[in-house]
Amino acid sequence: MSSTYNLSQVSREVVDLFLTFPQRNEFIPVETGDKEIKILLQNEASLPMADFLSWKLGMNVITEIVDEEEFYPLLEQALTVWEEESAVESEGDAEDGDGGQDLLGWSHDDAPIVRLVNKTLHQAISTGASDIHFEGQGNGFVVRYRQDGVLKAVKRLDKGLQPTVIARIKVMGEMDVAESRKPQDGRIFLKLGQKEVDVRVSTIPTMSGEKAVLRILDRSKNILNLEDLGLKGKDLELFRTVLAQPHGIVLVTGPTGSGKTTSLYAGLSELPRDDKNIVTVEDPVEYQLSGINQVQVNKAAGMTFATTIRSFLRQDPDIILVGEIRDQETASTAVQASLTGHLVLSTLHTNDAATAVTRMLDMGIEPFLLASSLSLVLGQRLVRVNCKHCSRERDVAENTFKLFENMADLPHKQSSGAGCEHCNFTGFSGRRGIYELIPVTEEIRGLIMDVASSDKIKAYAKEMGHESMVDHGIRLVREGVTTLEEVVRVTKL
């Protein structure tokens, strides 16, 4: 829709007046004539703003209500067109802001650095980025977004802007601006229209100056169901069956950003919550789900994963979700909770499902306790999905075959995207999970008791007909969902 309007043709008088409104995130002037102005609204509640703008200018007003999906991209484009971006490049002095939380609330009165940071955050959230990296590279200062799991440079700025941009981020995150010699952590709460976003900030000194990484947690995003995530057939049935059990431990494994918490919440969203007491302890709380009690880890107040789980046990819980098992104390407490009649869901950082068993044993959990409590281990990764607009069938490159151990089972043709405006010329749009599930049967319990290696557990699971993540990925390649190169990239063959 944004291509329908030539925003640069909106009169300067209208633009300057519009930018003075605190509520300028609620309406957009898109066309002006001699005696008439057209304004787009997100909802009817913004009609008074449009009427006031019309009255101030002495012009007739035409209003149109559009969907949020259309409104915010056009608003971002409008503000980009109307702001003087060149001022950001030329001005190196940053003024201390008030940590303003409304991303759509910038104006010409703001310091250039404030506008730069706000615009960067706005663009990242609007395009679905999960992380923003502000970092020095040689003689430059680069901004990179992680989208669909891949980092991409989106802005290259003057090196002189680095200290002031990092300082602005620290102000927003309520961090020590004067301290640049040691790492710091902060937190920013943002508003993008009706959307609330939690941003976790981490800064660290490097040889190229301070680097800041911002992780974006959109609390308003919908929780996907298990089928949308990519679980199908017998794997989906197995996962749902285990979640319906009254006790045990369910572990979801994978690296950071592989969608582990998303999978657990997708499972929780399918469970009846009226007759169950479901509690979570997380760091941070990534999703908001009605009918459950969520607790944020607060180490300063003594609320660690382990201490919070012990407190939960006095709250008559049915299901306990632990954001991550990081140490022996948390692992031991989770095992004890499961053995006393509770279903415990948690995540673990391991390369595959089978390694989760040896990782728990390495943390000091006795084999007989782990064998008695563990119900299911799910390993997962996220592969990028081929863009439906530019995806075409192509021959698989010879070099790709050499990356797999068993080349006989590989397809010789695959669908892949060439890149177009719909996928930002990447060839991919969105992500989907590839999984491997290992249910803890009597045979697996015996292997755990014998402290078997992860290779033995993996081999037995394959004998029982459970496909690996690589097998699942190859199946998606045959279905035209993704590419063999993507499977290699995320599974690290």
N, C-alpha and C positions, 0 to 999 in steps of 0.2 A: 504493500500500500504506500510505503514511503516514496516510491518513485513517482507517484501520482502528483505530488506537490513539489513545486520549486521553492524551497524554503528560503533560498537566498533572495527571492523577490519580495518577501514580506517586508513592509516598510520599516525603516530604522526607528521611526517613532513608536510603532507597535512593539518592536523587539525590545527597545529600551524600557518601555513601560511594563511589558511582560516580565522582564528580568528583575523588576523591583518587587514582584509579588512573592510573599512567603509560600503561597499555595500554588506555585507555578508547576508543581508536579501533578496538578489535577486537570489542566487544560492546555491546549496548544493552538495558537493562532497559525493558520496554514495558508490563508489567502486574504489579500486586502485589495480593495478597489477604491474608487473615489469616495464613496459613501457607505461602503459595506465591508464587513469582515467575517470570515468563516472561522469557526473555532471547533476543534475536536475535544470531546469530553470522555472521561472514563465512565462516569455515571451521572445521574440526574442531580446528585448532591452538589455538583460543581457548577450548576447553572447560575447561581448568584455571582460567582467569580466572572463568568463570561459576560453577564449583564453589566457588572461594574466596569469591566474593561471597555465595553461598548459605550457606556455613559461617559467615561473619562475621555474617550476619543471623539465622542459625538458621532458615532457611526452605527448603522444598523448591524445586527448580529444574526448570523446563521449558525446554528449548532448541530452537531452530529455526534451521537454516542457510539463509540467503537469498543471492541473487545480489548482486554488487557494485553493480549498477545500482539495486537497491532499498535496499541497506544504507546507502550514503553519503548519499543525500538524507534518509533518515529520521534518520540520526545528526546531520546538520546541523540538522534541525528540532528534535530532542531538545535539542541544546545551546542552540539559540536560545530554546526554551521555558524551559529551566532556568537560563539566565544572567540576571542582573539588568541588562537593557539600560538601565534608567533611570539606573543608576550611571554609565554612560558619558557621559550628557548632563550630569550634574550635577558630575562631578569633572574638573577641568582639569589636575591634576598628573600627569605621566607619569614613571614610574620607568624607569631604564635597564634594558632586558632583556638577555638573553644572546644575542640574535639567534637564538632557538630556531627550529629548522627544521621541527618537527612541527606542522602547522596544527591537527591534532586534539588537541593536547596542552594546550589552555588549561584553566584552572580558576578558581575563586573567588579563589585566592591570587594570580593575576596582576593587574598593574595594569590599570585600566579601559581605558587607551589601548592596551595590548598586546592585550586581548581585542577591542577594536574593530577594530584593524588585522588581526588574525588572522581574525576573522569575515568581514571584507570580502574578504580574499584567498580564503578558503574558498568563500564564496558565488560570487565571480567565476569561480573555476576550475570549480566544480560546474555552473555555468550555461553554460560554454563561452565566456566573454568572452575577447577577445584582448588588451584593454588596460583599465587602470584609471586614471582621472584624479582626482586629489585637488586641488581648486582653490578659491580664494576667489572668490566672486561677490557683489559689493556688501557687504552686512552679514552674509552667510552663508558657509558652508563646504560645498561640494558634492562628492559622490562620484559619478562617472559611469562606466558600463561601455560598452565598444564590443562589441556583439554583432551578428553577421551584418553587420559593416561600418558600423553606425550607433550613434552615441553616445546614451546614455539616462541621465538622472539617476536614481539609485537611493536616495540618502540625502542629506538636507539637515541639517547639523549646526550647532551653535553656532560662531560665528566664533572664539571663544576656544580652540577645540580645534585650530585649524589649525597653530600652531607646534609643539604637542606631537605631533600625528599625523605631521607631516613629520619631526620629530626621530626618532620611532620608526622610520619608514621608512629614514632615514639610518643608524640603528644596525644595522638588519637588513641593509642594503646595504653595510656597512663603509665608510661615507662620513664626511666631516668634519662632525660635528654643529654645531660652532661657526661654520662658514663658511656664511653665508646671502646673500652679496653676489654670488656668481658661480655659473654652472651647474656641476653635478656629475653624474657617472655612477657607477653601482654595479651590483651583481649579487647576487641572493638565490637560494639553492638551498632549495627547499621539499619537504616530504614530505606527501602526502595519502594516508594508508594505504600501499598498495603503489605509489602513483603518485609519480613524481619530476617536479618542475616547476622550470624555470629561469626566473627573473624578471629582466628587465633594467630598471633604475631610472634615471630621468633627472629631475633637479630643476633649476628655473630661477626666479630672482627675478622677480616681476611687481609691478604697481602694487597688486594685491590680496593681496600676500604671496607666499611661495614656493609654487610649483606642482610636484607630483610626478606623473609618468606612469610606470606600470609595464606593461611588455609581457610577456605570459605566453607561455612556450614549453613546451608539454606534451610532454616527450620520450617519453612512453609511448603517445601516440596512434598509431593505425595509419595507415600510408601508403595512401592511396586509389589505386585503379588508374585508368588514363586514361579509361576509359569512365564511371566514377563521377564524374569531374571534369566531364564534359560533352562530351568529344571523341567524335565519331561519324563513321561513313562514311569518305569519302575523306580528310577531315582527319586522322582517327585513323590511317589506313593510311599517309599521307604522313609523319606524325610518327614512326611506328615505323620506317619505311624509312630515314629520315635518321639515327635513333639507331643503326641497325645498320651505318652506314658507318664505315670505319676512320679517317677524318680529316675535318676541317672544323670550322666554328663554328656552333653552334646558339644563337640568342639568344631569350630570352623577355622581352618588354617589358610594362610597365604600371606604375602607381603603387604606392607602398608599400601592402602589405596586399591586393594583387590576386591572390595565390596563385601567384606566379612560381616560387618555390622548390619549392612543393608539386608543381607540374606536372613540374619537372625530376626530382624524386625519384620521382614516379609512373612516369616513363619509365625511370629507372635500375632500379627494382624489377622491371621486366619483362625486363631484360637478363640473360643468363647471366653469373654473377659468378665461377664457379669457374676459368674459363680467361682472365679478364681482370684486369688490375691497374687498379682504379678508385680515384682519389684526389680529395678535395675540400678546398677552402680556403674557409672561411665566416666570417662575422661577424654574428651568432653561428651556431653549429651548431644547426639547428632540428630535424633528424630524426636518428635513429640507425638505420642500415641495415647489417645483417650483410654481410660480404664486401667492404666498402669501407673505405678508410683516410681518416679525417676529421681535418682540422687546423683549429684555431681561430686566427684572426688575433690577433696579440699585438704591437701597435705598440711597446710598451715594450721588447720583446726583439728588435725589428727584423724581426718576421715580418709583413710586409705582404702584400697579395695578389700583387704582382709578384715579390717576393723568394721567396715560397713556391712560386709556379709555376716559377720557375727552378730551385729545389731539386727539385721534382717531376720535372723533365726528366732528372735524374740517377738517378731511381728506376724507370726503365723502365715508365712508365705507358702504358695504352691509352686511358683516358678521364679527363679532368680536368674537374671541376666547380668553377667559380669563382663564389663567392656573388654578386658584383656587379662589373661593370666601372664604375669611378668616375672614372678618370683616364687620361691618355695612356700612362703607364708600364704600367698593367695591361692596357690595350687592346693596346698594341704587343706585350707579352709573350704575350698570348693568341693573337694572330695568328701570331706566330713559332712557337708551340707547335703550332698547327694545320697550318702549312706544313711542319713536320718530321714529320708522320705521326701526329698525335694528334687524337682527337675532343675538342673543347672545348665544354662547356656553360656558359652564363652567363646572367645577367639584366642588364637595362639599364632605366633609368628614362626612358621616352619615352611619348608619348600614344598612339601606334599603331605598328604593325609597320613601315610604310614609313619613319617618322621615325628608326628605329634606324640606317638606312644613313647618313643625313645626320649623325646624332649621332656615329657612329664617325669619319666624315670630319672633323667639327669637332674631334675629339680629336687629329687629326694623323696618322691612318692614311692611307697613300697609296692612292689609288683602285685601282691595279692589285693591291696586296696584299689589300685588302678583297674585291675581286671574285674573287680566287683562293681565298680562305679561307672566305668566308661560304657556308653551306649552306642555312640556313633561319632565318626570323624568325617568331616566334609572338607576336602581341599578345593580351592577355587582360584581362578584368575579371570580377568576381564579382557576379552578380545574386541577390537574395533569392528564394527559392522560395515559391510560394503554399502556405499551410497546407492540408493535405489534409482537415482537419476542418471548416473554415469557408469554404473557397473556393467561390464561386458565380459563374455567368456574369452579367456586367453590361455595359451599354453603355459605350463609351469616351467620356470627356468631350470636348467640342469643343475646349477649351483644350489638351488633350493632342495633338491632331492638328497644331496650329500649331507644335509643337516639332520636327516632322520636316520635312525638305526635300521628300521625295516622299510626299505624303499618299495617293496613289492605291493604293499597295501595302499600306496599313495595314488591319488588321482593324477592324471597327466594333463588335465585341463581344470581351470578354476575361474570363478568370477572375481573380478577386481575392478575397482573404480579408477577412472582416468583422472578424475578431479574436475570439479565444476563449481559454479557459484553457490550451489545448494550445500556443498560440503566444505566450503572455504578452500577448494582446490586440494584437498587431502585425499580424496577417494573414499573416505569413511565418514559415517554419520551415526553417532551413538555407539554404545558398547553392550556386550552380552556376555554372560558368564559361561565358562567351561568348568566342569566339575569332575571330581572323583569322590565316591562315597565308600567308606569301609564300615559296615555294621559290625559291632563287636559280638560275634557268635561264640559258641562254646570253644570252637577251634581257635579263634583269635584270642580268647581268654587264656587258652593253654599256651599260646606263643608268648603272651605278655608275662605269664607266670615264669616261663623259661627264659625271660629277658632276651627274646629273639631280636635279631637286627631288623631294621626297617625294610631292608631288601627282602627278607623272608616274609614279612607281613604283606609287603606289596605283591610278591609273587603269589602268595596264597589267595589274596583278594582277586587277582587276575584269573586264577584257576576257578574261582567261584563265579566268574562271569561279570565281575565289576570292572567297567572300563576306566582307564586312566584319563587324566586331563588331556593328554596328547590325543588319545583315541577319540575323546569327545570333540576336541578341536577339529580333527580330521573329518569327523562326521559332519560338522558344521560347514567345512569347506565343500564337501560333496553336495550339501544343500544350497550352496551359493551364498551363505551368510557371511563368511570371512575368507581369509587367505591363509595359505600355508606359512607365509612369512610372518603373519600375525601370531600364529600358533607358536612358532619358534621364538618370536620376540618375548612373549609373556611366560612361556614355560622354561626358557633358558636351557634348551637342550645342550 
